[in-house]
Each structure stands twice: as structure tokens, then as C-alpha cells.
Amino acid sequence: MLVKVHGSAVFGVEATTIVVEVNIDKGVGYHLVGLPDNAVRESSYRISAALKNINYKLPGKKIIINMAPADIRKEGAAYDLPIAVGILAASNQIESENIEDYVIMGELSLDGSLQPIKGALPIAIKAREEGFKNFILPKQNVKEAAIVNDINVFGVDNIVEVIEHFNKNKELEPTVLNTREEFYKQIDFPEFDFADVKGQESIKRCMEIAAAGGHNIILIGPPGSGKTMLAKRLPSILPPMTLHEALETTKIHSVVGKVKKSGLMNQRPFRSPHHTVSDVALVGGGQYPQPGEISLAHNGVLFLDELPEFKRSVLEVMRQPLEDREVTISRARFTVNYPSSFMLVASMNPSPSGYFNDGSSPVVSSPAEMQRYLGKVSGPLLDRIDIHIEVTPVPFDKLSDDRKGESSVEIRKRVTKAREIQSVRFNGLESIHYNAQMNVKQIREYCKLSDDSKLLLKNAMEKLNLSARAYDRILKVSRTIADLSGEENIKSNHITEAIQYRSLDREGWLG
């Protein structure tokens, strides 16, 4: 008897429907075809033990299982459940009347219980697109998949519940989730608040500008000056995610199995990989491609602490994603794209000792050591960072001051207002939502300068020997500063402030 059960495979952040065809005929044997990996091949052992432990069994006949399309690689243990259901249906141990109306995924334990799977959200989205009305998966993933409406999502703990459902002994209850209600459960009081930061008013201003325009920023300062503390508080002043952004971000985290039990992610991600991270772990890839840290930071913040300590090869592979805001991973048989629109926040010491130009420091770095240390970060990468700012240690009188600083909630109001101005400005442009995303065409259109501003910028360009890319960065930052001030046109003071945020371009830093 031939039975077809539907499953799904995830490539990149998109799913592809897989048809598990199970045929049972005279003879003996178990044959699994259709490009399965080792985890899928081993499913026969898990399925056999699980069925035996719930008082069912593999039929003692010839079982042929084809996973179509046969040219797509099938990987992971999540195909255990559709294969097991197909075998039970083909051997008449369960009813198969409506089985083709379901997408079924789940990893079996030897006692018949189910383990969580990866990619539940993109699978549910694809199932709805292709007209499926029902999706059975492990209960641990049910909230994640229930984000998708117009499809019945059934969470189960054990394969016994699936068998009873198809045999109509005890029907499963679909999980209903109010997506908008879950999304609007925002945290009003963030864990890391700028109110806790003592002093550092100029740095807070930089962080506000960076958040308002989505600009990349690097913090340069000695150990203990507060670089990491400031970076951790940046997500608290970013505008709340839109529902579309939340779905995009949740899909990426779903693919790697890192979605929290609440289902929809409504807080912007903050990723902080260690400096020993490999280029594949940072950007994504591998034999079976997976998203890396920069994609997991999509719509959020990627923080690289002690930037020169990262391997240069790791940093260089970030250059293309920083420009294109997506990662393309190519293999012989397929190509996958991962979105990676993130804010890069980096920090570094100004010298190997950490105390550049500090006469009170007992450790002084030689010019050769300085050049070697700063040379670990390439000029092209630094050019892609809009704001460079020096962070100085906080004096004792500021540290001992009991008064609270301005809260993240108040700063976020100004940031959100500036983002709303940009949203109106770029309305109708599909790939541009805030100032940092502007290309040359938009910069020329929206960053027009008066004659005085042009002269000011010309002098700065010549004196600091800035690149053409740095010129564009200054204009983008100036546009954001004007937006925060509610100004329609960029003025000289906006240009002046933006130029101050190119610390690493000044004489005495990079040679």
C-alpha cells in the first residue's frame, strides 16, 4: 500500500515542502531514498524502538520510503514523525483518510515522545502558502508556529497523540495565538538603562544619533571607561520593532532553534560573539549552511568587543554584508541568502596597552606596536563605520553622583520621532527605511548643503585626508543630526558635529 505524508525542509530562511512516500509490499527490507543524511538514515532505529514501546511495530515486509524531490538534501531528525506516521498508515495501523491534508514534523525519542525541531515558523508559513490547513509538530514549537494564521497548528508530546488523532479516538486541539497581542507585550523598563550611566553625556549623544539613523559606531577608549556598558544599553533606545521586523527576526532564530517559548520575538536582538569566533560562525555557512551571528543580529545590534582581537579574515568577510545587508552563501547545488540588516557596534582600546597618550600610565606602547595593533583593523572596514568616538574614563565626582541620568525611555522617544521623519522621507523606497541605508542617489537628493557647509566639509576632507566613503558617512550622520533637531535642511553645525565623530581619521591615529 502506498501512502504520502508531507514534511518540509528549510534552506536559508525559506521552507520547501517534502513528500514522504511510503510503500509497503511483499518481501523483507527497509529502503530509504531521496538524498537523506545520516540523521535521517538512522531514523529507522528510533522509529522501531518508539513504535515497540507504544505497542505498535514495524511491519515485517518490504518498506520503501522515498523523500521527494529526490534532488534536495534532507537533513536532521525532524523527519522521524512523518516517516513513522507514513509507515503506520501504509500498514493499516492508523487511518490514512485525511493524512495528505497535514504537514507533519518531529524528532522521536525511543519512548515515543517528541523533541523540538528547527525552522517551525518558516515551515508553517510555507504550509499556509501551499494551501495546507493543518500542521502537527512537537509541543515545544507550537507557539512559534501558531504565529501563522489561517492554519491549524497542533502541538503534541508523544506520537500516541498523533495516532489517536488520525484514528479519531481523541482529536487534537489547535493552538490559537493572538499574534498582535503577543507582539505588543513590549518591555517598558529595559534591563539595561542609560539612566544607570554616570557622566558620558557626549557618548550618550553619539549613541542617540547612531540609533536614530541606524549608523554603525565604534567606541575607542581605555579599559574601564564604560564601552561595553554603553553598548549593552543601545538596544534600549532603538525604536520598537514593527510586526514585519519581528516576523523576519523570529524566522532566522527559528532556523537555528533559538526561539524562546513565548514564540514571537518582540525585542531587538543583541549579539556579542567572542573574539575567537570563526568566519563561518560570524557570517554563516558550513557544509549544511546555517545563519551566523550577523544574521541572528538582524534588525538588532551586533557588538564586537575589542575589535582588533578578532582575526582579520573574520572581520574582512563582514564588509559585503555591511554594504548589502544580506549574506549570500553559495554551494555547488544551491545558494541561500540570509538577511543581515544590523547595527554594528564595535569597541577597541586606543593602543595595545590601552592608554594611548596617557602620561600617567606606566605602560607605553612604541610607535611600531601602535601601528601593528591598529593595522589589525583594515581601512575599508573602518570606512563602513559611520561614527568613531573616543570614550574617556568617568571622573570620581561623576561616579559618586547619586542623581540618575536621562532614561532610555526618554531617549527612545526622540529616536523614534527621528525615525518617523525618515520613514516619511523614504516612503515608497522598498529597501531604504533609515538614513544609514541611503545610497549615493539618495544622499545627493536628501543631503543637499549650503555653500558654507560645502566649504566646511571641503576643508575637513582635505585636512583629514578622508575617503569618498567617509564623505558619504559624514553626510548621512549630518542628515540624522538634522532629523533629531527637527530641521529640514542640513546646517553647518550639523556638519561640524558629524565631522567630530570621525576620530580614527584624525592625524595621530592611523599613521
N, C-alpha and C positions, 0 to 999 in steps of 0.2 A: 504494500500500500504506500502511496506517495502523499506526503503532507508538506506544505510550505509554511514556514514561520518567518516573520520579519524581525530583523535586528537592525543594527546600524553601526557604521564605522565613522570615526572622526578624523578628518585631515585638516590641519590648521585649526581654524575655529568653526569650520563647517562640517556637517554630517552628511553621510551618504547611506542610503538605505541598502541593507544587505538581505538577500533572501536565503534562508537556510532551508534547503530542500532535503528531506529525509525520506529515503526509500527502503522498505524492509521487504525482503524476498527470501526465497528458499536458498539454503546454504548456510555457511558459517563465516563470520568475519566482521571486522569493523573498519571501514574505509572513510577517511575524512579528506576531502579535496577542496581546492579553491584558494590556494596560497595562504594556508594558516601558519602562524608562527608556532614556536614551541609551546607557549602557554595555551594556545587553542588545541594543539595536538594532545596535550596532557589532559584535556577536559574529559576524556573517556574514563580516566581513573576516578576523577572527582564525581562524575555523574553516576558511575557504577556504585560507588560506596554510598553516595547520598540516597539513591533510589532504594538500595538494600536496607538502609537504616530507617526508611519511612514505609517499609513493607511493600515496595514496588521492585521491579527488576528490569534489567536489560533483556530483551528477547533473545533467545538463543538461535538467532537467524543471521542472515547476511544483511548488515546495516551499511548503507552507503549514504554519506552526508556530503552534499555539495553546497559551498558557500559562494553565491553569485552576487555580483560579477566576479568571475574567476581571476581577472587580471588585477584586482585590488588586494593589497596585502591586508590580511586580518590579524590583528594582534590583541593580546590581553585575554584575561579570563572571563570577561563580561559576556562571552557567548555561551557560557555553561548553561544558563537558564533556557534560552531559545532552543539549543540543541536538545536538552533534556525534555522539554515540552514537545518538541517535534518527534522524538523517539516514542514518548508515551502516546502521542496521538496516532502515529503511524502503526503502533502495535495495539491499538484499540483499548488502551488502558485509561484514556480520557476521551471525552467528546471533542471532536475537531470541527464542529459545525461553523463556528464564527472565528476560528483561530486566525484567519488571514486578515481580520479587521484590527489586529493588535500589533504593536511594536513591543517586543519583549527583550529585556536585557537584565543581566545579573550574574554575579560570580557565586558559585555554590561552595559551601563548606561541606565536609564529609557527613555532617549530621542533617543536611538539607537546608540549613539556614543560609541566608544571603548576605554577602559582603557588598559594601558600596562600590559604585563604578565611577569612572571618569567621563566627563562630557555629557552629563544628563541634560543640561539645558540646550546645547545645540542639537542633540538628538530629538528632544521634544519639539523644537522649532521646525526641524526638517520633517518630522512626522506630521505635524499640522499642515505644513505646506503641501505634502503629498496626499492629504485627504484622510489620513488615519484618525480614527475617533478615540482610540484607547492606547494607553501606554502603561505597561507593567514593569516595575523596576524595584530595587531594594528600598525599604522604608527610609533609610538614611539619606537618600537622594530625593525624596518625594517633594519637599518644599522647593528645592531648586528647579525641578521640572514643572511644578504646579504654577510657576510664574507665567507659563504659556497658557493663554486662554483658548477656549474652543476645542479642547481635547481633554478626555477623562484620564487623569493620572492616578494609578493605583499603586500604593506602596505596600510591599509585602515583606514579612520577616522570614518566611520559610516557603519552600516550594510546595508544601502541603496546601497552603492557602491558594496557590495558583491552580492546583489540581481540583480542589473543591469548587473553585470559581467556574472552571470550564465544565465540571460535572453537574453544576447548578445545585450543589449541596449547600453552599454558603457563598453568596455573591460578595465580591469586594466592593467597598465603598470608596468612591473617588475622593481625592483630596481637593478641597476648594480653597484657593488662596486669593485674597484681595490684594493684587499686585500694587496698586496705588497706595493702599493703606500701609503695606509693608515698606514701600519706598519712602513715605513721608515720616517714618519713625526716625527722624534725624536726632542727633545728639546735640542739645542746645549748649551744653557746657563741656567743651572738649577736654580730653585728658591732659593734653599739653597746651597751656595757655600763655600767650605773650604777656599776660598780666604778671607772670612769675619772673619775667626777665628784668633784672635791675640795670638801669642805665641803658647803654647801647641804642640811644634814640636814632642815630643816623643809620644804624644797621637795620633797625625795625622799618625805617623808611624805605630802605632798599628792598627788604623782603615784601613790603606792601606793593612797591612798584612791580617787582617780579611777579607777584601773584596777580596783580591787576592786568598785566599784559601777557601772562604765560611765558615769561622770559627765563632762560637758563641763567644761573647765577653761581659764582664761585666765591667762597669766603676764604680770605688769606689772613692768618694770624697765628701767634704763638700758642703753645699748648695751654689749655685752661682759660682761654679767652672767651669761650662760650659758643664756638662754631657749631658743634653737634647739638647743643641745646636749642639754638636758634633754628637749625634745620628741621628738627623734630616738630617744631611748632608751625612750620609753614603750611601744612595741610589744614590747620585750624582756621586760616584766613582765606583759603580758596573758596570760591563760590560753591554752593551746594550742587551736587551732580544733578543733571537732568535725568529723566527716566530713560532716555535713549542711551546716555552715557553709562548709567547703572547696568543696563542690559548688556552693553558691549563689554564692560569690565567683568561682569559676572560670567559671561561666556568664556573669557580667557581663563579665569580662575577655575571654571568648571572643567576645562580640558585637562588641567593638571590635578584635579581632585582637591582643590583648596578652597572650595566654597563653604562658608560656615553654615551651621544648622538653620540659621534664620532664612536662608535662601538668597534673596536678592541683596546685593551689596549696595548700600546707600551711603557709604563713606569712601572718600577718595583714598586709594591705596598709597602706602608709604613703604618703599622697598629700600633696604640698606644692605647690599651684599658686602661680604668681607673682601679685603683687597687680594686675597688668594683665589678669587673666583676665576674660572676659566672663561675663554671667549665663548664657548658653546653655552655655558651656564648663564652668561650675561645676555647674549644676543638670541640664543635659541639654536636648535639644531639637534644633532645626534643622528644615529642610524635610523631611528624612527622619530622624526622631528617633533620637538616639544617647544612651547614658548619659553623664552628666557626671562631674566629679571626685568629687562626693559619693556617687555610686553606685559608682564604682571604689574608693572607700574603705569600701564595705560590709563589715561585720564587722572593720573595722580602724580606722585613725586618719586624720583629715583635719586637717592642720596649716596654719593661716593665719598666716603670719609678718607682723608689722607690720599688724595688723588695721585701723587707721584709714586705711591707704593704699589699701585696697580701695574700689572705688566703692560708694557707699551702696546703689544699686539692686541691686548684686550681692549684698550682704550681706542685704538685706531679703528676697530670694527664698528664702533659706535658712530662714526662720522656720517655714514649714509643714513642710518635710522634717524639721526638728529635732524637731517635735512628733509627726508621724505616722510618721516613719521609712520613708517611701516618697515617691517623686516621681511625680506624675501629669501626663502631657503630653497635652493634647487637641488634636486636629486635626478638620477638618470630617468626614473619612471614618472616623477611628478614634481610639482613646485607648489609650495604653500606660502601664504602670506599671513603674517601676524601684525595687527595694528600696534603701534608703539608711540602714541602721542603723549609724551610725558614731559614734565618739567625736570630738568637736570639741576640738581643742587650738589655742588662739589665743595670740598674743603681741603686746605693744604697749609702746611707750615711755610713760612716765607724763606726758610733755609733748612739745611739738614739738622742743625741744632735746634731750630725753631725760634731763634731770637735774632732775626735779621736787624742790623743797625741798632742793637740794644747794647749800649756801652756798659751797663751794669751786669751783663751776662758773663759768666766765667768761660762759656763755650763760644768760640768764634769760628765761623767757617771760612775757609780760604776761598778766593775767587774761583779756583778750579772746582772745588766741591760745590759751590753755589751753582755754577754753570751746569755741572753734571746732574745735580739734583733737579733743577728747573727744566733741563733738557729732556727729562723723562716724559714731560707733557708736551706734545707737539703744538706748534703754532697754529696749524689748521684746526685742531680741536679747540684750542682756546678762542679762536676766531668765532666758533659756533656758540660761544657762551656770551650772552649779551651784557651781563653785569659782572664786573670784577670789583670786589670791595674789601678793604682792609678792616680786620676786626682787632681792636686793641683791648688789652685786659681792663676789667672794670675796677676803678679805684675803690678803696675801702669805704669811703663815705657813701658811695652809691650802694655798695653791697650791704652795708649796715642800715640802710634806709628802709623802714618798715612800710612805707607807702607803696601801694600796688600801682603797677604801670597800667597803661591802656589795655583793655582786654581784647582777646582775639575776636569776640563777637562784634565789638565796635569797629575794629579794623576791617573785618569782613564786610560790613555794610558799605564802606567806601569802595572796597574792591569790587563788590557785586554791582554797585552803581556804575563803575567804570566799565565793567564787562558788558553791562546792558547797553551802554553807548556804543561799544564795539559791535555788539550783536546787531544793532540797527544799522551801523555803517556797512557791515559785511552781509547784510540780508540779501539772499539770492546767490551768494557765492558758496558753493557746496563744500569745499574743503578748507575754508577760512572762517574762523569763529572769533579769533582774538589777534591782537597786534603782532605777537611773535610769529604767527603763521603767514604774515604778509610776504608775497614775493616781490620781485623788482617792480612789476607793473603796479601793484597796489601801493608800494612805497612812494613811487613817483606821483601817484594820484592823491594819496591821503596825507603825505608828509611834505607838503609844499612849505618852503621857507621864504622869509623876507630877505631883503638884501643884507641887512645887518646880521641876521642869523647865518646866512651863507658865508659871509666874511669870517665870522667867529669860527664856524666849523672848518673852513679852509685853513685858517691859521693853526687850529688844533691838529688837523690832518698832517700838515707839513712839519710841525714841531715834534709830534709823537710818531711820525712815520707810520701812520695807520694804513691798514689794507682796505681794499674796496669793500670787503665783507664787514670790517669793523665800522666803516662809514654807514653801511645799511643798518647795523646794530644800533648805532647811536641814534639814527633817525627813528627806528622802531621804539626805542626806550623814550625818546623825546615825545613821541606821539602818546605813549602811555601816561607820561607825567602830565601832559596837557589834558588827557581824559580825566585823570584824578582831580585836576584843578577845575574841570568843567569848561575848559577853553576849547573853542572850535579850531583855532589856529595854533600852530607851534610857535612859541616866542623864544627870544634869546635866552631867558632864564631857564627855560626847559632844556635847551641845547647845552647850556653851561652845566646844569646838573647831570645830564646824561654823560657828558664827557668825563666828569669826575668819577664815573663808575666804570672806567677802563684802566684800573690800577696797573695791570700787568703790561699795558702798552707804554707805560712811562719809562723814561730813561732810568737805568739802575736796576730794573727788574730782569728783563730777558736779554741781557747783553747789551 
